[in-house]
Amino acid sequence: MDDYCYTFSKDGHEFIVEHIPQLGTFIEFENCNYDSSMTNGNSIEELIELFNTFDIDYDKSSYFCKKAWLLINKLKPE
């Protein structure tokens, strides 16, 4: 899967904007950064609340997405 990722941070928290040409743009926001001791929250509700402080308009219909699964289903022959 080809993708382009950009990491943004604010006040010690970070998220990744990932663009996949065949699918669109996604936001990845993990509860913890495994390269440091930074944490973003312990529940999906805490992650959503924290992410909303970034003041970015986004699709709130689904917070869980498997990009590889979406790509496979989009590219498979009918």
Rosetta blueprint (number, residue, H / E / L):
1 M L
2 D L
3 D L
4 Y E
5 C E
6 Y E
7 T E
8 F E
9 S E
10 K E
11 D L
12 G L
13 H E
14 E E
15 F E
16 I E
17 V E
18 E E
19 H E
20 I E
21 P L
22 Q L
23 L L
24 G E
25 T E
26 F E
27 I E
28 E E
29 F L
30 E L
31 N L
32 C E
33 N L
34 Y L
35 D L
36 S L
37 S L
38 M L
39 T E
40 N L
41 G L
42 N L
43 S L
44 I H
45 E H
46 E H
47 L H
48 I H
49 E H
50 L H
51 F H
52 N H
53 T L
54 F L
55 D L
56 I L
57 D L
58 Y L
59 D L
60 K L
61 S L
62 S L
63 Y L
64 F L
65 C L
66 K L
67 K H
68 A H
69 W H
70 L H
71 L H
72 I H
73 N H
74 K H
75 L H
76 K L
77 P L
78 E L
